[in-house]
Amino acid sequence: MSKTADIGRILEGAQIFSEMDDAAREALAAELRPVTFNAGQAIFSRGDEGRELYLVLSGRVRLSVLTAEGRELSFAQAGEGDIFGEIAMLDGSPRTADATAVKKTQAMSLSRAALDRVVETSPALAHSIISFLCRRLREADMQLEGVALHRIEVRLARYLAGLAQQVAPDRDEGQVDVELGMSQGELALLLGASRPKVNGALTMLEDQGIVERVGDKLRCDLEELRALAELE
């Protein structure tokens, strides 16, 4: 598969561009610019001017903020097909978080001026962007609720259930293999807990037969996982 075809496939799967037709996606692909970030590289920092958003082709990016006490709180990770950096680019305000490449990352950047050109010829893109931002707000609300109200086992189960839904969106029972794609340290930052607590929660899920390690993946029992995640 060519690089152009790869980008087209990823654009088609990206939520923010889901309502675009093929012609509009081709126009958008022509506006994208390739960028590469090495593992550990800071892509932008909170307070920076935000002139572009990024579409991840491969690799992983951590989005985080520093608390007043200097503790890093990771609230999301962007992997293949994910968009990040869109808030500051869309509203013209400073960046709201830090973005750091967890591993070597290939991405495509899109400037506000380029986005405006595509929106002029594809009004559906504006509606898609609004829907995307509303989903982001809902996800942020759920994440805040999870950290504030739920014990670490439930938070972990909810995260794994979300990964399982991405792998098998039409299933709510049986077993699904998911890949974390990050270290337990990164997962701990994402769940707002310490690494030992995350390790303990994962061990508990294994002991109860809810998850099983299979190579570098976790085999999840969807029904049991959803019950623990309090999604039933």
C-alpha positions in Angstrom: 0.0 0.0 0.0 1.4 3.4 -1.0 1.9 6.2 1.5 -0.9 8.2 -0.1 -3.3 5.2 0.3 -2.1 4.8 4.0 -3.0 8.4 4.7 -6.3 8.1 2.9 -7.2 5.0 5.0 -6.2 6.8 8.2 -8.2 9.9 7.3 -11.3 7.8 6.6 -11.0 6.2 10.0 -10.3 9.4 12.0 -13.5 10.6 13.8 -12.9 14.3 13.0 -13.0 13.6 9.3 -15.7 10.9 9.3 -18.4 12.9 7.5 -16.2 13.9 4.5 -16.6 12.3 1.1 -13.7 10.9 -0.9 -13.1 14.1 -2.9 -12.9 16.2 0.3 -10.5 13.7 1.9 -8.2 13.9 -1.1 -8.2 17.7 -0.9 -7.4 17.4 2.8 -4.6 14.9 2.2 -3.0 17.4 -0.2 -2.9 20.0 2.6 -1.2 17.7 5.1 2.6 18.0 5.8 4.7 15.1 7.2 6.5 15.5 10.5 8.6 13.1 12.6 9.1 13.1 16.4 11.7 11.0 18.2 10.9 9.2 21.5 10.8 11.6 24.4 10.7 14.7 22.1 8.5 17.6 23.3 6.1 18.4 20.5 4.6 21.4 22.2 4.1 22.8 25.7 1.1 24.2 27.5 0.9 28.0 26.8 2.6 27.7 23.3 0.9 29.2 20.3 -1.1 26.5 18.5 -1.0 26.9 14.7 -1.6 23.3 13.6 -3.2 20.0 14.6 -1.6 16.6 14.1 -2.8 13.3 12.7 -0.8 10.3 14.0 0.3 7.8 11.3 2.4 5.6 13.6 3.8 5.8 17.1 2.2 7.3 20.2 2.0 10.8 21.8 1.3 11.5 25.5 -0.9 14.5 26.3 -0.4 15.8 29.9 -0.4 18.7 32.3 1.7 19.6 35.3 -0.1 20.1 38.6 0.9 23.0 40.9 3.0 20.5 42.9 4.9 19.5 39.8 3.2 16.2 39.3 2.5 15.1 35.7 -1.0 14.1 35.0 -1.5 12.3 31.7 -5.1 12.5 30.4 -4.8 10.9 27.0 -2.5 9.2 24.5 -2.8 9.6 20.7 -2.0 6.6 18.5 -2.5 5.7 14.9 -5.5 7.6 13.4 -5.8 9.9 16.4 -5.9 13.7 16.2 -4.2 16.0 18.8 -3.5 19.7 19.1 -6.9 20.6 17.6 -8.2 22.8 20.4 -5.6 25.6 20.2 -5.5 25.4 16.4 -9.3 25.8 16.1 -9.9 28.6 18.7 -6.6 30.5 18.3 -5.8 30.3 22.0 -2.6 28.9 23.6 -2.0 25.2 24.0 -3.9 23.7 26.9 -1.5 20.8 27.5 2.0 19.3 26.9 2.5 16.8 24.0 5.4 14.4 24.1 6.3 11.6 21.8 6.3 8.3 23.8 8.0 6.5 20.9 9.2 7.5 17.5 6.1 9.0 15.8 5.2 9.7 12.2 2.5 12.3 11.9 0.9 14.7 9.5 0.3 18.4 10.4 -2.6 20.6 9.3 -2.5 24.4 9.6 -5.6 26.5 10.4 -5.3 28.2 7.0 -5.2 24.8 5.2 -8.2 23.6 7.2 -10.2 26.7 6.3 -9.5 26.1 2.6 -10.9 22.6 2.8 -14.0 23.7 4.9 -14.9 26.1 2.1 -15.3 23.2 -0.3 -16.6 20.7 2.2 -19.2 22.2 4.6 -19.7 18.7 6.1 -16.3 18.9 7.6 -17.4 21.8 9.9 -20.3 19.6 11.2 -17.8 16.7 11.7 -15.5 18.9 13.7 -18.3 20.0 16.0 -19.4 16.4 16.6 -15.8 15.4 17.2 -15.3 18.2 19.8 -18.5 17.3 21.6 -17.3 13.7 21.8 -14.0 14.9 23.3 -15.9 16.9 25.9 -17.9 13.9 26.9 -14.8 11.7 27.1 -13.1 14.3 29.3 -16.1 14.4 31.6 -16.1 10.6 31.9 -12.4 10.6 32.6 -12.7 13.2 35.4 -15.6 11.2 36.9 -13.6 8.0 36.8 -10.5 9.5 38.6 -12.7 11.2 41.2 -15.2 8.5 41.9 -14.0 5.1 40.9 -11.3 2.8 42.4 -8.3 1.9 40.3 -9.7 -1.5 39.3 -12.8 0.1 37.8 -10.7 2.7 36.0 -8.5 0.1 34.6 -11.5 -2.0 33.5 -13.0 1.0 31.8 -9.8 1.7 29.9 -9.5 -1.9 28.8 -13.2 -2.0 27.8 -12.6 1.1 25.7 -9.7 -0.6 23.9 -11.8 -3.7 23.4 -14.6 -1.6 21.9 -12.1 -0.2 19.4 -11.0 -3.7 18.4 -14.5 -5.2 18.3 -17.1 -2.4 18.3 -20.1 -4.7 17.7 -19.4 -7.1 20.5 -20.2 -7.1 24.2 -19.4 -10.7 25.2 -16.8 -13.3 24.4 -13.0 -12.7 24.4 -11.1 -9.9 22.7 -7.3 -9.4 22.6 -6.2 -5.9 23.2 -2.7 -4.3 23.1 -1.9 -1.6 25.6 0.8 -0.1 23.5 2.4 1.5 26.5 4.4 0.7 29.7 2.7 0.3 33.1 4.3 3.6 34.0 2.5 5.4 31.1 -0.7 3.6 31.9 -0.4 4.8 35.6 -0.1 8.4 34.4 -3.2 7.9 32.2 -5.3 6.4 35.0 -4.2 8.9 37.6 -2.6 6.3 39.9 0.8 5.0 40.9 2.5 2.2 39.0 2.3 -0.3 41.9 -1.5 0.4 42.2 -2.0 -0.2 38.5 0.2 -3.4 38.7 -1.9 -4.6 41.6 -5.2 -3.9 39.8 -4.0 -5.7 36.7 -3.0 -8.7 38.9 -6.4 -8.7 40.5 -8.1 -8.8 37.0 -5.9 -11.7 36.1 -6.6 -13.6 39.3 -10.4 -13.2 38.7 -10.0 -14.5 35.1 -11.1 -11.2 33.6 -7.9 -10.7 31.7 -5.2 -13.1 30.6 -1.7 -12.2 29.3 -1.2 -13.6 25.8 2.2 -12.6 24.6 2.3 -8.8 24.5 -1.5 -8.6 24.5 -4.3 -8.9 27.1 -7.1 -11.3 26.4 -10.2 -9.7 27.9 -13.5 -11.4 28.9 -15.8 -8.7 27.7 -18.8 -9.6 29.8 -16.8 -9.7 33.0 -14.8 -6.7 32.1 -17.9 -4.6 31.4 -19.4 -5.7 34.7 -16.4 -4.6 36.7 -16.2 -1.4 34.7 -19.8 -0.8 35.8 -20.9 -0.4 32.2 -23.8 -2.9 32.4 
